[in-house]
Amino acid sequence: MTVPGGGAARRRLRALVFDMDGTLIDSSTVIPDAYIKVVADLGGPSLTRSQVIDAYSVGPTEAMLTHLLGRPSTSDEVDLYHEVLGAGAEGATVYPGIPEALALLRGRASLAVFTGASLRACRTLLQGVGLDRNFDALVGSDEVERSKPEPDGIHLACRRLGVEPGAAAYVGDAPNDLEAARRSGALAVAAGWGHLYRPEEPADVVVRTPGDLPSLVSA
């Protein structure tokens, strides 16, 4: 674990809020493949996984489908995406060490997820890989007015946990995650194993492996 600023990591943390994709699970195939299939079935363009991943910052499912189809998406099309995602959810890969780290963190701190995906997609994926039982609150980007890098979702997760953002850390791999953490007042913790992690992105703490996560909070 690397602590660039030193003092920032010594704050007493009461809660950890996690990004999902690229932090808890590697869904770099499951999520893009669901979008690729649905967009193709709806007569949209042929897409690559990288094209879908590059569009993640657009927002939750409705916004993503609108962007990828090049036209407004409908509620039925959003439902279709979630059905396809659910069918493949068990194929998502939990990063090695995450289940063990969460087991150690439970009881030391409150735990939540704030994801750029919809709440429905969040629940589908976490249930599919068996991680859902670890968290006290889940927040999807469809529940907030502004997506990352704005801090709205982290603030909502903290309210649901009953903690102030200054007593929480947000753990994520992408630059948008760390920017959202900084704007929220939470400790910005970079998940160094994530597929969108960039070493040059400012972070209060860089956690190299999931096994280092429990050291963020007192036993």
C-alpha atoms as one frame of an Amber mdcrd trajectory, in Angstrom:
protein
   0.000   0.000   0.000   1.304   3.433  -0.962   0.291   6.607   0.858   1.357
   9.540  -1.356   0.394  12.284   1.077   0.957  10.420   4.307  -1.296  12.280
   6.719  -4.498  11.923   4.738  -4.643   8.191   5.363  -4.426   8.588   9.150
  -8.011   9.840   9.443 -10.278   7.459  11.315 -12.517   5.715   8.814 -15.996
   4.513   9.723 -17.035   3.424   6.248 -15.674   2.180   2.939 -17.610   2.786
  -0.275 -16.537   0.766  -3.299 -16.772   1.204  -7.029 -17.919  -2.083  -8.557
 -16.506  -2.822 -12.026 -12.712  -2.796 -11.984 -12.618  -2.752  -8.189 -14.723
  -5.612  -6.812 -15.292  -7.566  -9.988 -13.713  -7.764 -13.402 -16.772  -7.470
 -15.617 -14.791  -6.209 -18.602 -16.353  -8.994 -20.691 -19.798  -9.532 -19.154
 -20.998  -5.912 -19.246 -19.653  -5.045 -22.734 -20.945  -8.322 -24.163 -24.443
  -7.590 -22.846 -24.431  -4.160 -24.480 -22.972  -5.538 -27.718 -25.702  -8.196
 -27.976 -28.581  -5.873 -27.095 -27.456  -3.084 -29.420 -27.020  -5.563 -32.279
 -30.405  -7.175 -31.599 -32.014  -3.726 -31.695 -30.520  -2.956 -35.097 -27.749
  -0.725 -33.814 -24.092  -0.669 -34.852 -21.597  -3.476 -34.330 -19.498  -2.624
 -31.280 -16.279  -3.802 -29.719 -15.732  -4.301 -26.018 -13.315  -1.381 -25.913
 -15.904   0.924 -27.459 -18.404  -0.001 -24.766 -15.858   0.364 -21.960 -14.834
   3.782 -23.286 -18.488   4.863 -22.961 -18.894   3.821 -19.297 -18.653   7.440
 -18.127 -21.823   8.291 -20.102 -23.986   7.047 -17.230 -26.358   4.212 -16.303
 -28.120   1.799 -18.634 -30.639   4.162 -20.245 -27.966   6.731 -21.035 -25.543
   4.071 -22.269 -28.079   2.503 -24.623 -29.086   5.917 -25.948 -25.437   6.700
 -26.626 -24.613   3.347 -28.219 -27.790   3.173 -30.323 -27.542   6.792 -31.442
 -31.185   7.379 -30.509 -33.310   7.532 -27.352 -33.650   4.157 -25.664 -36.958
   2.869 -24.307 -37.848   1.292 -20.970 -38.418  -2.054 -22.712 -34.911  -1.874
 -24.195 -33.453  -1.088 -20.778 -35.307  -4.139 -19.395 -33.898  -6.255 -22.225
 -30.346  -5.185 -21.346 -30.830  -6.130 -17.695 -32.250  -9.515 -18.714 -29.238
 -10.229 -20.917 -26.860  -9.022 -18.202 -28.562 -11.243 -15.639 -28.179 -14.276
 -17.871 -24.407 -13.781 -17.951 -23.815 -12.299 -14.487 -22.286 -15.449 -13.043
 -19.558 -15.133 -15.656 -18.161 -12.003 -14.031 -14.901 -12.588 -12.166 -14.358
 -11.510  -8.571 -10.840 -10.159  -8.148  -8.672 -12.532  -6.091  -8.600 -11.520
  -2.434 -11.804  -9.442  -2.509 -14.045 -11.932  -0.624 -11.415 -12.385   2.088
 -10.858  -8.623   2.411 -14.586  -7.926   2.715 -14.927 -10.625   5.367 -12.224
  -8.930   7.444 -13.705  -5.465   6.911 -17.203  -6.448   8.059 -17.494  -5.436
  11.684 -14.666  -2.918  11.401 -16.504  -0.475   9.128 -19.775   0.017   7.294
 -19.550  -1.078   3.660 -21.343   0.222   0.567 -21.095   0.254  -3.217 -21.555
   3.240  -5.496 -21.311   2.286  -9.153 -21.641   4.072 -12.457 -24.034   1.281
 -13.459 -27.729   1.281 -12.609 -28.848  -0.007  -9.212 -30.541  -2.944 -10.955
 -27.330  -3.876 -12.772 -25.370  -3.486  -9.546 -27.641  -5.889  -7.684 -27.663
  -8.325 -10.604 -23.885  -8.530 -10.824 -23.172  -8.611  -7.090 -25.788 -11.325
  -6.567 -24.435 -13.238  -9.548 -20.976 -13.476  -7.989 -22.172 -13.794  -4.375
 -20.818 -10.500  -3.023 -24.121  -8.724  -2.311 -24.394  -9.965   1.284 -21.277
  -8.005   2.278 -22.766  -4.532   1.847 -24.987  -2.356   4.012 -26.015  -0.092
   1.111 -25.926  -0.046  -2.687 -26.162   3.072  -4.863 -26.518   3.137  -8.646
 -25.822   6.174 -10.780 -29.462   6.171 -11.888 -30.321   7.242  -8.325 -28.405
  10.516  -8.455 -28.679  13.604 -10.610 -25.014  13.719 -11.569 -22.725  10.781
 -12.352 -19.033  10.486 -11.544 -16.788  12.458 -11.352 -19.407  14.432  -9.420
 -19.656  13.394  -5.746 -23.429  12.843  -5.569 -23.342   9.040  -5.405 -20.683
   8.929  -2.700 -22.664  11.442  -0.661 -25.828   9.339  -1.046 -23.968   6.166
  -0.013 -22.634   7.938   3.075 -26.119   9.173   4.004 -27.467   5.637   3.719
 -24.665   4.425   5.974 -25.164   7.279   8.437 -21.593   8.612   8.184 -20.036
  11.869   7.056 -17.969  11.698   3.838 -14.891  12.793   5.784 -15.127   9.567
   7.788 -15.359   7.418   4.656 -13.082   6.210   1.885 -14.089   5.660  -1.721
 -12.193   2.804  -3.365 -12.063   2.777  -7.157  -9.785   2.100 -10.091 -10.715
   4.752 -12.660  -9.691   8.429 -12.760 -13.388   9.376 -12.488 -13.636   7.379
  -9.255 -10.748   9.195  -7.636 -11.946  12.592  -8.796 -15.390  11.863  -7.354
 -13.776  10.869  -4.060 -11.765  14.085  -3.900 -14.846  16.199  -4.635 -16.887
  14.346  -2.013 -14.467  14.851   0.860 -13.891  11.106   1.239 -10.451   9.525
   1.247  -9.536   8.756  -2.388  -8.242   5.181  -2.479  -6.947   3.827  -5.790
  -7.537   0.134  -6.499  -4.189  -0.616  -8.093  -5.361  -3.966  -9.483  -8.241
  -2.485 -11.499  -8.206  -2.465 -15.299  -8.663   1.342 -15.505  -6.102   2.220
 -12.817  -3.637   4.908 -13.913  -0.551   5.407 -11.693  -0.374   9.099 -12.615
  -3.884   9.815 -11.275  -3.762  11.604  -7.877  -4.916   9.492  -4.931  -4.649
   9.759  -1.162  -3.804   6.067  -0.937  -2.894   3.461  -3.558  -3.856  -0.055
  -2.504  -1.850  -2.545  -4.545  -3.851  -5.676  -3.713  -7.255  -6.354  -2.118
  -5.399  -7.931   0.783  -4.210  -4.473   1.796  -7.739  -3.079   2.184  -8.305
  -4.132   5.821  -5.266  -2.104   6.886  -7.238   1.057   6.047  -9.368   0.615
   9.167  -8.553  -0.357  12.722  -9.157  -3.930  13.792
